[in-house]
Amino acid sequence: MPDIETVGIITKPNVPEAYQMVPQLIEWLQARKIEVRCDQETAAYTTLLAGLPRQQVPEGCDLVIVLGGDGTLLSAARAIGEHEIPLFPVNLGGLGFLTAITTSELFPELERAFRNEHRIGVRKLLEAEVVRDRTVIIRHYALNDVVLTKPALARMIDLDAWVDDQFMCAYKADGLIVSTPTGSTAYSLSAGGPIIFPRVPALCITPICPHMLTNRPVIVPETSVVQIVCGSKNQPVYLTIDGQIGEPLKEDDRVVCHSSRFALHLIRPPRMRFFDVLRQKLKWGER
């Protein structure tokens, strides 16, 4: 990682602990002659800086610090998008699969990052396009997953899935998840999908409460293009990106998902490996 001259800060809103932490962090960075940019949520905790729209924070940054939980990290990952700036995640949230650095480790781990003594986990992004009448109308990046689902109180929906040029399945279900290995421990896991090691080059297609019990999760190569066509005539279908961005879909809309050429560069604490996180967060047995 090159010398760090500009750092962005993105923070979860309404966290009491952040009222003390954010000013301390800004002063710590400024004492080292580092320029600081922050989003509007971060600026609400301090009078030291004016906030920017979150999407503008990564511009010109050499590092982005996220103070929050996995939800805040997902939002920051989409804001970083094509910049591929290292992201330093500090857990101010709950479960925290991705935000593994604790608040007590913030400044020691930052010192390590500035000395290039850190590990970086490269997490591929998923790119999703909505095609309507042969025109791409929406394009999003996802770190975890792309989900097509029914809204509340609706019946099951009809979805046709294709992998590359092969027809895969006509689903009748509550929805369908296309997840990255990073997202395999999120919604897909709750829907019965497998846990995928982060470095495995794969995508997972997981049905949500399918009508046919033989419809099971399927893992396909990372190079695959997954296409899902909305077949429900009278039942609305909703597209969500990382559980945070939503778009209503129409009949015959085609959602095209493929692995992006961009990735999130996630700074990891040296003591915490993938299975350490699983044991801690999922309460797996210790020796």
MOKA-V488687 format. One record per run of one state. SS is the DSSP state (H for helix, E for strand, - for the rest). FROM is the first residue (numbers start at 1). TO is the last residue. Records with the same first field share a line. If there is no record, write none. Layout:
# MOKA-V488687
SS = FROM-TO / FROM-TO
This chain:
# MOKA-V488687
- = 1-5 / 12-17 / 31-34 / 44-51 / 53-53 / 58-62 / 69-69 / 84-85 / 92-100 / 102-102 / 115-118 / 133-134 / 143-144 / 151-156 / 164-165 / 174-174 / 180-181 / 186-186 / 191-201 / 209-217 / 222-224 / 231-236 / 242-244 / 250-253 / 269-273 / 283-287
E = 6-11 / 35-39 / 52-52 / 63-68 / 86-91 / 101-101 / 119-132 / 135-142 / 145-150 / 157-163 / 166-173 / 175-179 / 202-208 / 218-221 / 225-230 / 237-241 / 245-249 / 254-268
H = 18-30 / 40-43 / 54-57 / 70-83 / 103-114 / 182-185 / 187-190 / 274-282
